[in-house]
Amino acid sequence: MTCWAHAGADRWQRRIERMQRRLERMQAAAERWGGGGDRPSSGNRAFDEYRAETLRRLEEEQREFKEFLNRLRHAKDKAEFDEFMAERGRRPQGPPPQSEN
């Protein structure tokens, strides 16, 4: 793989890792805020409904984001493999080994 392509792949990998850390921090914050299955009532029914809907939406976005990261990693792996195979196909084929008879 060329140097610039490798640098670009490293940049994307770092970006994916940062997004994953952010996602984990958001998930931890949601759990601290009451993201568990049995949330205690705040005493305000409208707020409790809003909180439940917001957490449901965030959980759905988290699932979709994880799926996106998996697709992105797969695409990166495939691009690297395709580049490897292309480079391998461009190598000049040397003469066949001579038998010593």
C-alpha positions as CSV (number, residue, x, y, z in Angstrom):
1,M,0.0,0.0,0.0
2,T,1.3,3.4,-0.8
3,C,2.5,5.7,2.1
4,W,-0.3,8.2,1.7
5,A,-2.9,5.5,1.6
6,H,-1.5,4.0,4.8
7,A,-1.6,7.4,6.5
8,G,-5.2,7.9,5.4
9,A,-6.1,4.4,6.8
10,D,-4.4,5.3,10.1
11,R,-6.3,8.5,10.2
12,W,-9.6,6.7,9.7
13,Q,-8.8,4.1,12.3
14,R,-8.0,6.8,14.9
15,R,-11.3,8.6,13.9
16,I,-13.3,5.3,14.4
17,E,-11.6,4.7,17.8
18,R,-12.5,8.3,18.9
19,M,-16.1,7.8,17.9
20,Q,-16.2,4.5,19.7
21,R,-14.9,6.1,22.9
22,R,-17.5,8.9,22.6
23,L,-20.2,6.4,22.2
24,E,-19.1,4.5,25.3
25,R,-19.0,7.8,27.3
26,M,-22.5,8.6,26.1
27,Q,-23.7,5.2,27.1
28,A,-22.2,5.5,30.5
29,A,-23.8,8.9,31.0
30,A,-27.2,7.5,29.9
31,E,-26.8,4.7,32.5
32,R,-25.9,7.1,35.2
33,W,-28.9,9.3,34.2
34,G,-31.2,6.3,34.6
35,G,-30.6,4.2,31.5
36,G,-31.4,0.9,33.4
37,G,-34.5,-1.1,32.6
38,D,-36.4,-0.1,35.8
39,R,-36.1,3.7,36.0
40,P,-37.4,5.3,39.1
41,S,-40.0,7.9,38.5
42,S,-39.0,11.5,38.7
43,G,-42.5,12.4,39.9
44,N,-43.2,14.2,36.6
45,R,-45.0,11.8,34.2
46,A,-44.4,14.1,31.1
47,F,-40.6,14.1,31.9
48,D,-40.5,10.4,32.5
49,E,-42.1,9.8,29.1
50,Y,-39.7,12.2,27.5
51,R,-36.7,10.5,29.2
52,A,-37.9,7.0,28.2
53,E,-38.4,8.1,24.6
54,T,-35.0,9.9,24.4
55,L,-33.2,6.9,25.9
56,R,-34.9,4.6,23.5
57,R,-33.9,6.8,20.6
58,L,-30.3,7.0,21.8
59,E,-30.1,3.2,22.2
60,E,-31.4,2.8,18.6
61,E,-28.8,5.4,17.4
62,Q,-26.1,3.6,19.3
63,R,-27.1,0.3,17.6
64,E,-27.1,1.9,14.2
65,F,-23.8,3.6,14.9
66,K,-22.2,0.3,15.9
67,E,-23.5,-1.3,12.7
68,F,-22.0,1.6,10.8
69,L,-18.6,1.2,12.4
70,N,-18.7,-2.5,11.6
71,R,-19.4,-1.8,8.0
72,L,-16.7,0.9,7.9
73,R,-14.1,-1.6,9.4
74,H,-15.2,-4.2,6.9
75,A,-14.8,-1.8,4.0
76,K,-11.4,-0.7,5.2
77,D,-10.3,-4.4,5.5
78,K,-11.6,-5.2,2.1
79,A,-9.8,-2.2,0.5
80,E,-6.5,-3.2,2.2
81,F,-6.9,-6.8,1.0
82,D,-7.8,-5.7,-2.5
83,E,-4.8,-3.4,-2.6
84,F,-2.6,-6.3,-1.5
85,M,-4.0,-8.6,-4.2
86,A,-3.5,-5.9,-6.8
87,E,0.1,-5.4,-5.8
88,R,0.7,-9.1,-5.8
89,G,-0.8,-9.4,-9.3
90,R,1.5,-6.6,-10.6
91,R,4.7,-8.4,-9.4
92,P,6.8,-9.6,-12.3
93,Q,6.9,-13.4,-12.5
94,G,10.4,-14.6,-12.4
95,P,11.7,-17.5,-14.5
96,P,10.6,-20.9,-13.2
97,P,13.2,-22.6,-11.0
98,Q,15.7,-24.6,-13.0
99,S,16.0,-28.3,-12.1
100,E,19.5,-29.6,-11.4
101,N,19.7,-32.7,-13.6
